[in-house]
């Protein structure tokens, strides 16, 4: 998308949006500044199929349709209608699909994507003095557009610039004097300037080293000091490395209300989040566990037999596996073992689908969202805005393992959240790097 500049009529571009962009962000039409936006009529036809249901896609479709209806109250959709922004952007619905090159003939199939391409190519011919750009989250559609010599790009609003040098939440500081490290172990804290930190980041974690001696610390912005981080036991789970200790500290800290844990499979993200939440359960009325449902083979869960609980169980098994692992740290007769069964039976610990949280308000809840890399930025925002007083939200995921076709490492909700909230006093993030599941799992992560 173009930068925010003043453009002449000749410089103004025409961006053609496909259905995937609108289902990703219903407000996308307003994010092209002074440029014009065209919506092929086929997109409206496709949105009509998504307007019913409780999923995020259904919400996005309904919101966009309502927006168009409101904006076009006194206009025909075939006009260029002002979007109402100060930069002079306009939009209209493109009805014509009769371009010189017919995408349906080129690709040998009559389908919605090819009709959308025809609409974009008609605009290119109708406005030869302006650049027409296809905007889509669908990689294959972008490639088809380029094959037809039509400019195409991803929808980049809210997209992280790069994952190289991505915020990890931790820093190793070497050359710390032995006196400072001794003081840390004696007092439990020191001032940032004592270790040469000028602009300490709130809730950022540090490993302070002097040769073989080291201490783990976290910057407490409320107190203005670095505080020692202990390797604490959480419901039978003990951290095996510094990053896991930091993750548990963030999960169990009362001052931190939003936590993100990122890392490859086997680093313990979900396990640590769940163990820390169970250890802190007395502070919450309920513990909610959720993960986005990404059906296999693009089949909706409706094709599965049974009630909603039966349909969801196959997708929620990883959460139950982690819960069982924590439970098995104790003998069946132990109070802590029985307590987990009791929490589940009394629905104090609940596994819930994300599709049904819109419109709800959660007070005094610890909410763990697993596989958050499969959420859009808008879905992440929707979840966080549900938080009432005393609620803590923990997102876990791997930004390099995405199961949805229209997201990538830069555009998913977890990356967006980490990039936008780093440095906030209520937020903490840790990237877990070392796999602790097993030597076999580590071997697969490294070599396969």
C-alpha positions, -999 to 999 in steps of 0.1 A, spaced: 0 0 0 11 35 -7 25 58 20 4 87 33 11 114 8 -7 140 -13 -13 126 -48 -25 141 -80 -53 124 -99 -28 109 -122 -7 95 -93 -38 81 -75 -38 43 -78 -68 19 -80 -66 -10 -56 -88 -39 -63 -97 -59 -32 -106 -96 -33 -127 -115 -8 -98 -128 13 -88 -92 22 -122 -83 35 -126 -115 55 -92 -107 70 -101 -70 79 -136 -56 72 -121 -21 76 -95 -27 49 -113 -4 24 -104 26 47 -66 19 48 -55 30 13 -53 67 21 -58 90 -10 -61 61 -34 -93 46 -49 -106 12 -40 -127 -11 -63 -147 -41 -52 -156 -66 -80 -192 -76 -79 -181 -112 -75 -166 -103 -41 -201 -92 -29 -215 -125 -41 -188 -145 -22 -194 -124 10 -231 -133 8 -220 -169 15 -202 -159 47 -227 -136 63 -243 -163 85 -225 -179 114 -205 -172 146 -170 -174 133 -147 -144 128 -151 -147 90 -189 -143 93 -185 -112 115 -161 -96 91 -185 -103 62 -215 -88 80 -196 -57 91 -183 -50 56 -218 -54 41 -233 -30 67 -205 -5 60 -211 -5 23 -249 -2 28 -243 29 51 -218 45 28 -239 41 -4 -271 54 11 -274 83 -14 -253 68 -42 -252 41 -68 -224 16 -61 -212 20 -97 -203 56 -89 -169 65 -73 -182 72 -38 -161 93 -14 -149 72 16 -152 102 39 -115 105 47 -96 137 45 -72 124 19 -100 120 -8 -101 82 -12 -131 68 -31 -146 34 -38 -170 17 -62 -183 -18 -71 -170 -29 -105 -197 -47 -124 -178 -52 -157 -158 -84 -163 -152 -81 -200 -115 -75 -204 -96 -80 -236 -78 -110 -219 -103 -134 -204 -88 -150 -173 -114 -178 -175 -102 -188 -209 -66 -184 -200 -69 -207 -170 -95 -229 -185 -121 -227 -157 -150 -205 -147 -146 -196 -111 -149 -166 -88 -111 -158 -87 -110 -156 -125 -140 -133 -126 -123 -110 -100 -92 -110 -122 -113 -100 -152 -128 -71 -132 -94 -58 -123 -81 -61 -158 -112 -42 -171 -103 -14 -147 -67 -14 -161 -81 -9 -196 -107 16 -185 -82 38 -167 -50 35 -188 -34 65 -171 -36 50 -136 -19 20 -119 -43 -8 -110 -32 -32 -83 -48 -64 -72 -47 -68 -34 -52 -103 -20 -42 -126 8 -44 -155 -16 -9 -163 -28 -21 -183 -58 -44 -155 -69 -14 -131 -67 6 -154 -89 -23 -157 -115 -26 -119 -116 12 -115 -122 9 -142 -149 -16 -119 -166 9 -89 -162 -14 -74 -136 3 -58 -106 -6 -77 -74 4 -75 -37 -5 -88 -3 -27 -67 21 1 -53 43 -19 -32 68 -10 -44 103 18 -66 89 51 -68 108 79 -54 86 102 -84 91 107 -113 115 145 -109 113 156 -95 146 121 -101 160 116 -91 196 125 -120 218 118 -105 252 153 -113 266 188 -100 265 222 -114 277 244 -88 293 280 -97 299 308 -81 318 287 -75 349 309 -70 381 308 -98 406 298 -72 433 266 -65 414 258 -102 410 265 -108 447 242 -79 456 215 -94 434 216 -127 453 217 -108 486 190 -81 480 171 -96 451 173 -64 430 194 -36 416 189 -4 396 192 -6 358 220 20 357 241 -3 380 244 -27 351 247 -1 323 211 -1 311 199 33 301 165 26 286 153 -6 303 122 -21 287 92 -29 310 90 -66 317 120 -74 296 142 -102 309 179 -102 313 207 -128 319 235 -109 337 268 -126 334 303 -124 349 323 -153 335 307 -184 348 285 -165 373 251 -153 362 218 -141 375 183 -139 358 165 -107 361 134 -88 350 128 -50 348 99 -40 369 87 -7 355 64 0 384 93 -2 409 119 11 384 144 -17 392 157 -50 380 144 -79 401 159 -114 404 139 -142 387 139 -175 405 133 -209 389 100 -215 405 80 -248 406 45 -244 392 21 -272 399 48 -299 397 64 -284 366 100 -270 369 116 -248 343 145 -265 325 162 -234 311 163 -196 315 136 -189 289 112 -213 306 119 -196 340 112 -162 324 80 -176 308 67 -189 342 76 -156 358 55 -137 333 26 -161 336 27 -159 374 33 -122 378 4 -102 392 15 -70 374 16 -85 340 -19 -89 325 -10 -99 289 17 -125 280 28 -140 247 50 -171 245 65 -179 211 86 -208 201 89 -240 180 72 -273 189 84 -289 221 97 -257 239 70 -260 265 48 -230 257 14 -244 264 26 -266 293 42 -236 311 11 -214 305 -12 -241 319 10 -250 349 15 -213 358 -23 -207 356 -30 -237 378 -5 -225 404 -22 -191 404 -58 -204 403 -67 -189 436 -66 -154 420 -91 -163 393 -127 -174 392 -121 -196 362 -93 -208 339 -103 -208 302 -83 -227 276 -89 -221 239 -74 -226 205 -86 -216 170 -102 -244 151 -84 -249 118 -103 -278 101 -84 -303 81 -89 -304 43 -109 -271 46 -139 -290 60 -159 -271 86 -165 -289 120 -202 -293 110 -193 -324 90 -182 -342 122 -208 -363 140 -222 -355 175 -228 -323 196 -205 -293 198 -184 -309 225 -179 -340 205 -170 -319 174 -145 -298 193 -127 -327 212 -104 -336 183 -91 -300 180 -87 -296 218 -68 -329 224 -34 -311 227 -47 -290 256 -60 -322 274 -26 -338 267 -8 -310 285 -33 -311 314 -28 -348 317 10 -344 317 7 -319 346 -16 -342 365 7 -371 361 34 -353 381 14 -365 411 1 -398 423 -36 -405 418 -42 -403 455 -25 -369 458 -46 -338 465 -31 -319 436 -41 -348 412 -76 -348 424 -79 -310 423 -75 -310 385 -104 -334 381 -124 -313 405 -117 -281 386 -128 -297 353 -160 -312 368 -170 -279 384 -161 -261 352 -136 -239 370 -112 -251 343 -130 -250 309 -119 -256 273 -139 -234 250 -141 -225 213 -130 -190 204 -159 -186 180 -184 -180 209 -166 -153 229 -177 -122 209 -198 -99 229 -188 -116 262 -169 -99 291 -144 -119 312 -137 -106 347 -114 -125 371 -105 -150 344 -71 -165 333 -75 -171 296 -50 -192 277 -51 -191 239 -30 -218 222 -19 -218 186 -24 -180 184 -4 -178 152 -36 -190 134 -55 -159 145 -58 -126 125 -48 -93 142 -85 -84 144 -93 -117 162 -65 -111 187 -79 -76 194 -114 -90 198 -102 -115 224 -82 -89 244 -110 -64 244 -132 -90 262 -109 -86 293 -126 -72 324 -111 -64 358 -87 -90 372 -84 -109 339 -51 -122 325 -46 -134 289 -18 -157 277 -12 -163 240 11 -191 229 21 -202 194 48 -206 167 48 -178 141 66 -202 116 40 -229 118 7 -215 104 -22 -236 93 -44 -210 77 -40 -202 40 -42 -164 42 -17 -157 71 21 -158 73 48 -151 98 44 -114 93 7 -110 91 -7 -133 118 -22 -120 150 6 -133 173 34 -114 154 12 -83 153 5 -84 190 42 -89 200 54 -61 177 27 -36 187 27 -41 225 64 -46 233 75 -22 259 41 -18 275 40 -21 313 12 -46 313 27 -69 287 55 -94 286 69 -116 259 94 -145 258 106 -165 228 114 -200 238 142 -214 218 154 -247 233 132 -277 228 127 -297 260 101 -323 248 127 -350 240 160 -356 222 140 -371 193 118 -340 190 148 -317 191 165 -338 163 134 -334 141 132 -296 147 169 -292 138 173 -316 109 140 -321 92 
